[in-house]
Amino acid sequence: MDPSFPSVKERRADLLLEVENPSTSSSMNVSILHVEVQSTNDISMPHRMLEYRLLTKDKYPGKKIQQIVLYIGDEPCKISSSLEEEGLVYRYRVIDIREIPCDVLLESGRVEDLVIAFLCKITDKDELFKKLRAKLEHLDPEEKADFLAKILTILGLRPKLKKEVLSFVREVTRMPITVRLEKELVENFPVIGDLVKQGIQEGIQQGIQQGLQQGRIEGVIEGKQEDLIKILEVRFGEVETSLKEKIKGIRKAEKLNSPLVNAVKVADLEEFRKEILED
């Protein structure tokens, strides 16, 4: 058999953190925490995690390594937390985000934390929305628009919350808000299209028309680029600089519509990268 294993692929973990253990005084008191965020039940996850562990150990040989898969999908989590083959026993942690209480996130003033609360364990939906509405009152129009875009993206991961979220969005769109979405994009975007059909997005469409009438084409393009990058970051974690530059190199608004839709549909960042490079 051929004993060579040539490879030119680049592997990028979702998140690597240095974690200090104050109870340990040795040189090994600092460990590496590796976190992968996963929205689907990928059966190849144990092999991927093992590969990341070996790569991390090779890059940081003097560090202990802890690994976690944070599952954010809507289906029941079926990701295995171990890999056992002849001569090999390998384990890591799998955490379903729905097992995490959302209370601590609701105490945060960060929009990102409030959005993530939709994915965590919700014991009282009414209380969750009540706190979210209260937080929104203190956000400026741009932050409210950013919040709305993220909520609609998150809803793609939690379709069972659709009824409650749509009701919440109705209230949000009554507030003073500026949203950088064109009608064409909104109609083709999952979940948002439903809002358009129900007439919930009238205020957004009006704002879009006003923006275009004022000649803010450049702002629309930049807004789409930012929304595209944010969607990729929400689904797959950090987006490398080269891919961001590729996205920002698209200077026609209509050419950003397809990548925005694909960003929600693709299974992983590599699939999205291939599609955008082909375009």
PAMI-425812 format. One record per residue: x, y, z of N, C-alpha, C in turn; residue number from 1. Coordinates in nm, 2 decimals. Layout:
N
    npx    npy    npz   capx   capy   capz    cpx    cpy    cpz   i
      X      Y      Z      X      Y      Z      X      Y      Z NUM
...
//
This chain:
279
    npx    npy    npz   capx   capy   capz    cpx    cpy    cpz   i
   0.08  -0.12   0.00   0.00   0.00   0.00   0.09   0.13   0.00   1
   0.03   0.23  -0.06   0.11   0.36  -0.06   0.12   0.42   0.08   2
   0.24   0.43   0.13   0.26   0.48   0.27   0.26   0.63   0.28   3
   0.24   0.71   0.17   0.25   0.85   0.18   0.11   0.91   0.19   4
   0.10   1.03   0.26  -0.03   1.09   0.29  -0.02   1.24   0.25   5
  -0.01   1.27   0.13   0.00   1.41   0.09  -0.13   1.49   0.12   6
  -0.11   1.61   0.17  -0.23   1.70   0.20  -0.19   1.84   0.19   7
  -0.28   1.92   0.13  -0.26   2.07   0.12  -0.37   2.14   0.18   8
  -0.47   2.07   0.25  -0.58   2.13   0.30  -0.55   2.21   0.43   9
  -0.62   2.32   0.45  -0.61   2.40   0.57  -0.72   2.37   0.67  10
  -0.68   2.34   0.79  -0.78   2.31   0.90  -0.79   2.43   0.99  11
  -0.91   2.47   1.03  -0.92   2.59   1.12  -1.03   2.55   1.22  12
  -0.99   2.55   1.35  -1.09   2.52   1.45  -1.18   2.64   1.47  13
  -1.30   2.61   1.53  -1.39   2.72   1.55  -1.34   2.82   1.66  14
  -1.28   2.76   1.77  -1.24   2.84   1.88  -1.13   2.77   1.96  15
  -1.02   2.84   1.99  -0.92   2.80   2.08  -0.90   2.90   2.19  16
  -0.90   2.86   2.31  -0.88   2.95   2.43  -0.78   2.90   2.52  17
  -0.70   2.99   2.58  -0.61   2.96   2.69  -0.69   2.96   2.82  18
  -0.68   2.86   2.90  -0.76   2.85   3.02  -0.66   2.83   3.14  19
  -0.66   2.92   3.23  -0.57   2.91   3.35  -0.64   2.83   3.46  20
  -0.56   2.75   3.53  -0.61   2.68   3.64  -0.53   2.73   3.77  21
  -0.59   2.82   3.84  -0.52   2.88   3.96  -0.49   2.79   4.07  22
  -0.55   2.67   4.07  -0.52   2.58   4.18  -0.39   2.50   4.15  23
  -0.33   2.51   4.03  -0.21   2.44   3.99  -0.10   2.53   3.98  24
   0.01   2.50   4.04   0.13   2.59   4.03   0.24   2.54   3.94  25
   0.22   2.43   3.87   0.31   2.38   3.78   0.31   2.45   3.65  26
   0.40   2.42   3.56   0.41   2.48   3.43   0.29   2.44   3.34  27
   0.22   2.34   3.38   0.10   2.29   3.31  -0.03   2.35   3.36  28
  -0.02   2.46   3.43  -0.14   2.52   3.48  -0.23   2.59   3.38  29
  -0.17   2.61   3.26  -0.25   2.67   3.15  -0.28   2.56   3.04  30
  -0.40   2.55   3.01  -0.45   2.45   2.91  -0.51   2.51   2.79  31
  -0.53   2.44   2.69  -0.60   2.49   2.57  -0.74   2.43   2.57  32
  -0.84   2.52   2.55  -0.98   2.47   2.54  -1.02   2.49   2.39  33
  -1.05   2.38   2.33  -1.09   2.38   2.19  -1.24   2.35   2.18  34
  -1.32   2.45   2.12  -1.46   2.44   2.10  -1.50   2.43   1.96  35
  -1.58   2.34   1.92  -1.64   2.33   1.79  -1.79   2.35   1.80  36
  -1.85   2.44   1.72  -1.99   2.46   1.72  -2.05   2.39   1.60  37
  -2.15   2.30   1.63  -2.20   2.21   1.53  -2.36   2.22   1.53  38
  -2.41   2.24   1.41  -2.56   2.25   1.40  -2.62   2.13   1.34  39
  -2.54   2.03   1.30  -2.60   1.90   1.25  -2.54   1.78   1.31  40
  -2.60   1.67   1.30  -2.55   1.55   1.36  -2.45   1.48   1.26  41
  -2.33   1.53   1.27  -2.22   1.48   1.18  -2.16   1.36   1.23  42
  -2.17   1.24   1.16  -2.12   1.12   1.21  -1.97   1.12   1.21  43
  -1.91   1.21   1.13  -1.76   1.21   1.12  -1.70   1.30   1.23  44
  -1.78   1.35   1.32  -1.73   1.44   1.42  -1.62   1.39   1.51  45
  -1.62   1.26   1.56  -1.51   1.21   1.64  -1.38   1.21   1.56  46
  -1.38   1.18   1.43  -1.26   1.18   1.36  -1.21   1.33   1.34  47
  -1.30   1.42   1.32  -1.26   1.56   1.30  -1.20   1.61   1.43  48
  -1.26   1.58   1.54  -1.21   1.63   1.67  -1.08   1.57   1.70  49
  -1.06   1.44   1.67  -0.93   1.38   1.69  -0.82   1.45   1.60  50
  -0.85   1.48   1.48  -0.76   1.55   1.39  -0.72   1.69   1.45  51
  -0.82   1.76   1.50  -0.80   1.89   1.56  -0.71   1.87   1.69  52
  -0.73   1.77   1.76  -0.65   1.75   1.88  -0.51   1.73   1.85  53
  -0.48   1.65   1.75  -0.34   1.62   1.71  -0.28   1.74   1.65  54
  -0.35   1.82   1.57  -0.30   1.95   1.52  -0.27   2.05   1.63  55
  -0.36   2.06   1.73  -0.34   2.15   1.84  -0.22   2.11   1.92  56
  -0.21   1.98   1.95  -0.10   1.93   2.03   0.03   1.95   1.96  57
   0.03   1.94   1.83   0.16   1.96   1.75   0.20   2.11   1.76  58
   0.10   2.20   1.76   0.12   2.34   1.76   0.16   2.39   1.90  59
   0.09   2.33   2.00   0.11   2.38   2.14   0.15   2.25   2.22  60
   0.27   2.20   2.20   0.31   2.07   2.26   0.31   2.07   2.42  61
   0.33   2.19   2.48   0.34   2.19   2.62   0.21   2.22   2.70  62
   0.10   2.21   2.63  -0.03   2.24   2.69  -0.12   2.12   2.70  63
  -0.19   2.12   2.81  -0.30   2.02   2.82  -0.41   2.07   2.72  64
  -0.49   1.97   2.68  -0.60   2.01   2.58  -0.73   1.95   2.63  65
  -0.83   2.04   2.63  -0.97   2.01   2.66  -1.05   2.04   2.53  66
  -1.14   1.95   2.50  -1.22   1.96   2.38  -1.37   1.95   2.40  67
  -1.45   2.04   2.34  -1.59   2.04   2.35  -1.66   2.06   2.22  68
  -1.76   1.98   2.19  -1.85   2.01   2.08  -1.97   2.07   2.13  69
  -2.00   2.19   2.09  -2.13   2.26   2.13  -2.23   2.25   2.03  70
  -2.33   2.16   2.05  -2.43   2.13   1.96  -2.55   2.23   1.96  71
  -2.58   2.30   1.85  -2.68   2.40   1.85  -2.80   2.37   1.76  72
  -2.80   2.25   1.71  -2.90   2.21   1.61  -3.04   2.19   1.67  73
  -3.14   2.18   1.59  -3.28   2.16   1.64  -3.32   2.02   1.66  74
  -3.26   1.93   1.59  -3.28   1.78   1.61  -3.21   1.74   1.74  75
  -3.26   1.63   1.80  -3.19   1.57   1.91  -3.05   1.54   1.88  76
  -2.96   1.57   1.97  -2.82   1.56   1.95  -2.78   1.41   1.95  77
  -2.72   1.36   1.85  -2.67   1.22   1.83  -2.52   1.21   1.81  78
  -2.45   1.32   1.83  -2.31   1.32   1.81  -2.24   1.24   1.91  79
  -2.16   1.14   1.87  -2.08   1.06   1.96  -1.97   1.14   2.03  80
  -1.95   1.11   2.16  -1.84   1.18   2.23  -1.72   1.10   2.25  81
  -1.71   0.99   2.17  -1.59   0.90   2.18  -1.56   0.83   2.04  82
  -1.44   0.79   2.03  -1.40   0.71   1.92  -1.32   0.59   1.97  83
  -1.37   0.47   1.95  -1.30   0.35   2.00  -1.28   0.25   1.88  84
  -1.15   0.23   1.85  -1.11   0.14   1.75  -1.00   0.05   1.81  85
  -0.96  -0.05   1.74  -0.86  -0.14   1.79  -0.73  -0.06   1.82  86
  -0.69  -0.06   1.95  -0.57   0.02   1.99  -0.59   0.16   2.01  87
  -0.72   0.21   2.01  -0.74   0.35   2.02  -0.87   0.38   2.10  88
  -0.86   0.46   2.21  -0.98   0.51   2.28  -0.96   0.66   2.30  89
  -1.05   0.73   2.24  -1.05   0.88   2.24  -1.18   0.94   2.28  90
  -1.18   1.04   2.37  -1.30   1.10   2.42  -1.29   1.25   2.43  91
  -1.41   1.31   2.41  -1.42   1.46   2.43  -1.56   1.49   2.48  92
  -1.59   1.61   2.52  -1.72   1.64   2.57  -1.82   1.69   2.46  93
  -1.94   1.65   2.47  -2.05   1.70   2.38  -2.15   1.77   2.46  94
  -2.18   1.90   2.44  -2.28   1.97   2.51  -2.39   2.02   2.42  95
  -2.51   1.98   2.45  -2.62   2.03   2.38  -2.66   2.17   2.44  96
  -2.66   2.27   2.36  -2.68   2.41   2.41  -2.82   2.42   2.48  97
  -2.91   2.33   2.45  -3.04   2.34   2.51  -3.04   2.29   2.66  98
  -2.92   2.23   2.70  -2.91   2.19   2.84  -2.86   2.31   2.92  99
  -2.82   2.42   2.86  -2.77   2.53   2.93  -2.88   2.63   2.96 100
  -2.90   2.67   3.09  -3.00   2.77   3.12  -2.97   2.90   3.05 101
  -3.07   2.97   3.00  -3.04   3.10   2.93  -3.04   3.22   3.03 102
  -3.07   3.19   3.16  -3.08   3.31   3.25  -2.96   3.40   3.25 103
  -2.84   3.34   3.26  -2.72   3.42   3.26  -2.70   3.51   3.14 104
  -2.75   3.46   3.02  -2.74   3.54   2.90  -2.84   3.65   2.90 105
  -2.95   3.63   2.97  -3.05   3.74   2.97  -3.01   3.86   3.06 106
  -2.91   3.83   3.15  -2.86   3.94   3.23  -2.76   4.02   3.16 107
  -2.71   3.98   3.04  -2.61   4.05   2.97  -2.68   4.16   2.88 108
  -2.60   4.27   2.86  -2.65   4.37   2.78  -2.61   4.36   2.63 109
  -2.53   4.25   2.60  -2.48   4.23   2.47  -2.59   4.17   2.38 110
  -2.61   4.22   2.26  -2.71   4.17   2.17  -2.68   4.03   2.13 111
  -2.55   3.99   2.11  -2.51   3.86   2.08  -2.56   3.76   2.18 112
  -2.54   3.79   2.31  -2.59   3.70   2.42  -2.74   3.68   2.42 113
  -2.81   3.79   2.39  -2.96   3.78   2.39  -3.00   3.69   2.28 114
  -2.94   3.70   2.17  -2.97   3.61   2.05  -2.95   3.47   2.09 115
  -2.83   3.44   2.15  -2.79   3.30   2.18  -2.89   3.24   2.28 116
  -2.95   3.33   2.36  -3.05   3.28   2.46  -3.16   3.20   2.39 117
  -3.19   3.23   2.27  -3.30   3.16   2.20  -3.26   3.01   2.18 118
  -3.13   2.98   2.18  -3.09   2.84   2.15  -3.07   2.76   2.28 119
  -3.06   2.83   2.39  -3.04   2.76   2.52  -3.17   2.70   2.58 120
  -3.16   2.65   2.70  -3.28   2.60   2.77  -3.37   2.71   2.81 121
  -3.49   2.70   2.75  -3.59   2.80   2.78  -3.70   2.74   2.87 122
  -3.71   2.79   2.99  -3.81   2.73   3.09  -3.93   2.82   3.09 123
  -3.92   2.94   3.05  -4.04   3.03   3.05  -4.03   3.12   2.93 124
  -4.09   3.09   2.82  -4.08   3.17   2.69  -4.13   3.31   2.71 125
  -4.24   3.32   2.78  -4.30   3.46   2.81  -4.20   3.55   2.88 126
  -4.13   3.49   2.98  -4.03   3.57   3.05  -3.91   3.61   2.96 127
  -3.88   3.51   2.87  -3.76   3.54   2.78  -3.80   3.66   2.69 128
  -3.91   3.65   2.63  -3.95   3.76   2.54  -3.97   3.89   2.61 129
  -4.02   3.89   2.73  -4.04   4.01   2.81  -3.90   4.08   2.84 130
  -3.80   4.00   2.88  -3.67   4.05   2.90  -3.60   4.11   2.77 131
  -3.63   4.04   2.66  -3.57   4.08   2.54  -3.63   4.21   2.49 132
  -3.76   4.23   2.51  -3.82   4.35   2.48  -3.77   4.47   2.56 133
  -3.75   4.44   2.69  -3.69   4.54   2.78  -3.55   4.58   2.74 134
  -3.47   4.49   2.69  -3.34   4.51   2.65  -3.34   4.60   2.52 135
  -3.43   4.57   2.43  -3.44   4.64   2.30  -3.47   4.79   2.32 136
  -3.54   4.82   2.42  -3.58   4.96   2.44  -3.45   5.05   2.46 137
  -3.34   4.99   2.50  -3.22   5.07   2.53  -3.12   5.06   2.42 138
  -3.16   5.00   2.31  -3.06   4.99   2.19  -3.09   5.10   2.09 139
  -2.99   5.14   2.02  -3.01   5.24   1.92  -3.06   5.17   1.80 140
  -3.11   5.25   1.70  -3.17   5.19   1.58  -3.09   5.09   1.51 141
  -2.96   5.12   1.50  -2.86   5.03   1.43  -2.85   4.90   1.50 142
  -2.84   4.91   1.63  -2.83   4.78   1.71  -2.96   4.70   1.71 143
  -3.07   4.77   1.70  -3.20   4.70   1.69  -3.21   4.62   1.55 144
  -3.16   4.69   1.45  -3.16   4.63   1.32  -3.07   4.50   1.32 145
  -2.95   4.52   1.38  -2.86   4.40   1.39  -2.92   4.29   1.47 146
  -2.99   4.32   1.58  -3.06   4.22   1.66  -3.17   4.15   1.58 147
  -3.25   4.22   1.50  -3.35   4.16   1.42  -3.29   4.06   1.32 148
  -3.19   4.10   1.25  -3.12   4.02   1.15  -3.07   3.89   1.21 149
  -3.01   3.90   1.33  -2.96   3.78   1.40  -3.07   3.69   1.45 150
  -3.18   3.75   1.50  -3.30   3.67   1.54  -3.35   3.59   1.43 151
  -3.37   3.65   1.31  -3.42   3.58   1.20  -3.33   3.47   1.15 152
  -3.20   3.49   1.17  -3.10   3.38   1.13  -3.11   3.27   1.23 153
  -3.12   3.30   1.36  -3.13   3.20   1.46  -3.25   3.11   1.45 154
  -3.36   3.18   1.40  -3.49   3.11   1.38  -3.47   2.99   1.29 155
  -3.37   3.00   1.19  -3.35   2.89   1.10  -3.30   2.76   1.18 156
  -3.25   2.78   1.30  -3.20   2.67   1.38  -3.31   2.62   1.48 157
  -3.41   2.70   1.50  -3.52   2.67   1.59  -3.65   2.69   1.53 158
  -3.69   2.62   1.42  -3.82   2.64   1.36  -3.94   2.62   1.45 159
  -3.92   2.54   1.56  -4.03   2.52   1.65  -4.07   2.64   1.72 160
  -3.99   2.74   1.73  -4.02   2.87   1.79  -4.08   2.97   1.70 161
  -4.11   2.93   1.58  -4.15   3.02   1.47  -4.26   3.11   1.51 162
  -4.37   3.05   1.57  -4.49   3.13   1.61  -4.45   3.23   1.71 163
  -4.38   3.20   1.81  -4.35   3.30   1.92  -4.25   3.40   1.86 164
  -4.16   3.36   1.78  -4.06   3.46   1.73  -4.13   3.56   1.63 165
  -4.22   3.51   1.55  -4.29   3.60   1.46  -4.37   3.70   1.53 166
  -4.43   3.66   1.64  -4.51   3.75   1.72  -4.42   3.86   1.78 167
  -4.30   3.81   1.82  -4.20   3.90   1.88  -4.15   4.00   1.78 168
  -4.13   3.96   1.65  -4.08   4.04   1.55  -4.18   4.15   1.51 169
  -4.31   4.11   1.52  -4.41   4.21   1.50  -4.40   4.33   1.59 170
  -4.37   4.31   1.71  -4.35   4.41   1.81  -4.22   4.49   1.78 171
  -4.12   4.42   1.74  -3.99   4.48   1.72  -4.00   4.58   1.60 172
  -4.07   4.54   1.49  -4.08   4.62   1.37  -4.16   4.74   1.40 173
  -4.23   4.75   1.51  -4.31   4.87   1.54  -4.22   4.98   1.60 174
  -4.10   4.94   1.65  -4.01   5.03   1.71  -3.94   5.11   1.60 175
  -3.88   5.22   1.64  -3.80   5.29   1.54  -3.68   5.21   1.50 176
  -3.67   5.17   1.38  -3.56   5.07   1.34  -3.52   5.10   1.19 177
  -3.40   5.08   1.17  -3.34   5.09   1.03  -3.28   4.95   1.00 178
  -3.33   4.89   0.89  -3.28   4.76   0.84  -3.22   4.77   0.70 179
  -3.10   4.71   0.68  -3.03   4.72   0.55  -3.07   4.60   0.47 180
  -3.19   4.57   0.44  -3.23   4.46   0.36  -3.32   4.50   0.24 181
  -3.29   4.46   0.12  -3.37   4.49   0.01  -3.49   4.39   0.00 182
  -3.60   4.44  -0.06  -3.71   4.35  -0.07  -3.68   4.22  -0.15 183
  -3.60   4.23  -0.25  -3.56   4.11  -0.33  -3.49   4.01  -0.24 184
  -3.40   4.06  -0.15  -3.33   3.97  -0.07  -3.42   3.91   0.04 185
  -3.50   3.99   0.10  -3.59   3.95   0.21  -3.68   3.84   0.16 186
  -3.73   3.86   0.03  -3.83   3.76  -0.02  -3.76   3.62  -0.04 187
  -3.63   3.62  -0.07  -3.56   3.50  -0.10  -3.49   3.44   0.03 188
  -3.49   3.51   0.14  -3.42   3.47   0.26  -3.51   3.38   0.34 189
  -3.47   3.26   0.38  -3.56   3.17   0.46  -3.61   3.24   0.58 190
  -3.73   3.22   0.62  -3.80   3.27   0.73  -3.84   3.42   0.71 191
  -3.75   3.50   0.66  -3.79   3.64   0.64  -3.89   3.65   0.53 192
  -3.88   3.56   0.43  -3.98   3.56   0.32  -4.12   3.54   0.38 193
  -4.14   3.46   0.48  -4.27   3.44   0.54  -4.32   3.57   0.61 194
  -4.22   3.64   0.66  -4.26   3.77   0.72  -4.31   3.87   0.62 195
  -4.25   3.87   0.50  -4.29   3.96   0.39  -4.43   3.92   0.35 196
  -4.46   3.79   0.33  -4.59   3.75   0.28  -4.70   3.78   0.38 197
  -4.67   3.79   0.51  -4.77   3.82   0.61  -4.78   3.97   0.63 198
  -4.70   4.05   0.56  -4.71   4.19   0.58  -4.64   4.25   0.70 199
  -4.56   4.16   0.77  -4.49   4.21   0.89  -4.38   4.30   0.85 200
  -4.32   4.29   0.73  -4.21   4.36   0.69  -4.24   4.49   0.62 201
  -4.36   4.55   0.63  -4.39   4.67   0.56  -4.30   4.78   0.60 202
  -4.27   4.79   0.72  -4.18   4.90   0.77  -4.04   4.89   0.71 203
  -3.99   4.76   0.70  -3.86   4.73   0.65  -3.86   4.77   0.50 204
  -3.96   4.73   0.42  -3.96   4.76   0.28  -3.97   4.91   0.26 205
  -4.04   4.98   0.34  -4.05   5.12   0.32  -3.91   5.19   0.35 206
  -3.84   5.14   0.45  -3.71   5.19   0.47  -3.61   5.16   0.36 207
  -3.63   5.04   0.30  -3.55   5.00   0.19  -3.57   5.10   0.07 208
  -3.69   5.13   0.04  -3.73   5.21  -0.08  -3.67   5.35  -0.05 209
  -3.68   5.40   0.07  -3.63   5.53   0.10  -3.48   5.54   0.08 210
  -3.42   5.43   0.13  -3.27   5.42   0.12  -3.22   5.42  -0.03 211
  -3.29   5.34  -0.11  -3.25   5.34  -0.25  -3.28   5.47  -0.32 212
  -3.39   5.54  -0.29  -3.42   5.66  -0.35  -3.32   5.77  -0.31 213
  -3.25   5.75  -0.20  -3.15   5.85  -0.16  -3.01   5.81  -0.21 214
  -3.01   5.71  -0.30  -2.89   5.68  -0.37  -2.79   5.61  -0.28 215
  -2.83   5.53  -0.18  -2.74   5.47  -0.08  -2.71   5.33  -0.13 216
  -2.67   5.31  -0.26  -2.64   5.18  -0.32  -2.52   5.12  -0.25 217
  -2.42   5.21  -0.23  -2.30   5.16  -0.17  -2.32   5.11  -0.03 218
  -2.41   5.18   0.04  -2.45   5.13   0.18  -2.52   5.00   0.18 219
  -2.60   4.97   0.07  -2.67   4.85   0.06  -2.57   4.73   0.04 220
  -2.47   4.76  -0.05  -2.37   4.66  -0.08  -2.30   4.62   0.05 221
  -2.25   4.72   0.12  -2.17   4.70   0.24  -2.26   4.63   0.35 222
  -2.39   4.67   0.35  -2.48   4.60   0.45  -2.49   4.46   0.42 223
  -2.51   4.42   0.29  -2.52   4.28   0.25  -2.39   4.20   0.28 224
  -2.28   4.27   0.26  -2.15   4.20   0.29  -2.14   4.17   0.44 225
  -2.18   4.27   0.52  -2.17   4.25   0.66  -2.27   4.14   0.71 226
  -2.39   4.15   0.65  -2.49   4.04   0.69  -2.44   3.90   0.65 227
  -2.38   3.89   0.54  -2.33   3.76   0.49  -2.22   3.71   0.58 228
  -2.13   3.79   0.62  -2.02   3.75   0.71  -2.08   3.72   0.85 229
  -2.18   3.79   0.90  -2.24   3.76   1.03  -2.31   3.63   1.03 230
  -2.38   3.60   0.92  -2.45   3.47   0.91  -2.35   3.36   0.91 231
  -2.24   3.37   0.84  -2.14   3.27   0.84  -2.08   3.25   0.98 232
  -2.05   3.36   1.05  -2.00   3.35   1.18  -2.09   3.29   1.28 233
  -2.22   3.32   1.27  -2.32   3.26   1.36  -2.33   3.11   1.34 234
  -2.32   3.06   1.21  -2.33   2.92   1.18  -2.20   2.84   1.20 235
  -2.09   2.90   1.16  -1.96   2.83   1.16  -1.85   2.88   1.24 236
  -1.87   2.99   1.31  -1.76   3.05   1.39  -1.68   3.15   1.31 237
  -1.56   3.17   1.35  -1.47   3.27   1.29  -1.45   3.24   1.14 238
  -1.46   3.35   1.06  -1.44   3.34   0.91  -1.30   3.40   0.88 239
  -1.22   3.32   0.81  -1.09   3.37   0.78  -1.08   3.49   0.70 240
  -0.98   3.57   0.71  -0.96   3.69   0.64  -0.97   3.68   0.49 241
  -0.92   3.58   0.43  -0.92   3.56   0.28  -1.06   3.55   0.23 242
  -1.15   3.48   0.31  -1.29   3.47   0.26  -1.36   3.60   0.28 243
  -1.33   3.67   0.39  -1.40   3.80   0.41  -1.36   3.90   0.29 244
  -1.23   3.89   0.25  -1.19   3.98   0.14  -1.26   3.94   0.01 245
  -1.28   3.81  -0.01  -1.35   3.76  -0.13  -1.49   3.82  -0.13 246
  -1.56   3.81  -0.01  -1.69   3.87   0.00  -1.70   4.02  -0.03 247
  -1.60   4.09   0.03  -1.60   4.23   0.02  -1.56   4.28  -0.12 248
  -1.50   4.18  -0.20  -1.47   4.21  -0.33  -1.58   4.21  -0.43 249
  -1.70   4.16  -0.38  -1.82   4.16  -0.47  -1.88   4.29  -0.46 250
  -1.88   4.37  -0.56  -1.93   4.51  -0.56  -2.06   4.53  -0.62 251
  -2.13   4.43  -0.66  -2.27   4.44  -0.71  -2.37   4.38  -0.62 252
  -2.47   4.45  -0.58  -2.57   4.41  -0.48  -2.64   4.28  -0.52 253
  -2.67   4.27  -0.65  -2.75   4.15  -0.70  -2.66   4.02  -0.69 254
  -2.53   4.04  -0.70  -2.44   3.92  -0.69  -2.42   3.87  -0.55 255
  -2.47   3.94  -0.45  -2.46   3.90  -0.31  -2.58   3.82  -0.26 256
  -2.69   3.83  -0.34  -2.81   3.76  -0.30  -2.80   3.61  -0.29 257
  -2.74   3.55  -0.40  -2.72   3.40  -0.40  -2.63   3.36  -0.28 258
  -2.51   3.42  -0.26  -2.43   3.38  -0.14  -2.50   3.40  -0.01 259
  -2.59   3.50   0.00  -2.66   3.51   0.13  -2.75   3.39   0.15 260
  -2.82   3.35   0.05  -2.91   3.23   0.06  -2.83   3.11   0.09 261
  -2.72   3.09   0.01  -2.63   2.97   0.03  -2.57   2.96   0.17 262
  -2.54   3.08   0.23  -2.48   3.08   0.36  -2.57   3.02   0.46 263
  -2.70   3.02   0.44  -2.80   2.95   0.53  -2.81   2.81   0.50 264
  -2.80   2.77   0.37  -2.83   2.63   0.33  -2.71   2.54   0.34 265
  -2.58   2.58   0.32  -2.47   2.49   0.31  -2.45   2.42   0.44 266
  -2.38   2.31   0.43  -2.36   2.22   0.55  -2.24   2.27   0.63 267
  -2.14   2.33   0.56  -2.02   2.38   0.63  -1.95   2.49   0.55 268
  -1.85   2.55   0.61  -1.79   2.67   0.55  -1.71   2.63   0.43 269
  -1.66   2.51   0.42  -1.58   2.47   0.30  -1.68   2.46   0.18 270
  -1.80   2.41   0.20  -1.89   2.41   0.09  -1.93   2.55   0.04 271
  -1.95   2.64   0.13  -1.98   2.78   0.10  -1.86   2.84   0.02 272
  -1.74   2.81   0.07  -1.62   2.87   0.00  -1.61   2.82  -0.14 273
  -1.64   2.69  -0.17  -1.63   2.64  -0.30  -1.73   2.71  -0.39 274
  -1.85   2.73  -0.34  -1.96   2.79  -0.42  -1.93   2.93  -0.46 275
  -1.87   3.01  -0.36  -1.85   3.15  -0.39  -1.72   3.17  -0.48 276
  -1.63   3.07  -0.47  -1.51   3.08  -0.56  -1.55   3.04  -0.70 277
  -1.65   2.95  -0.72  -1.70   2.92  -0.85  -1.77   3.03  -0.91 278
  -1.84   3.11  -0.83  -1.91   3.23  -0.89  -1.81   3.34  -0.93 279
//
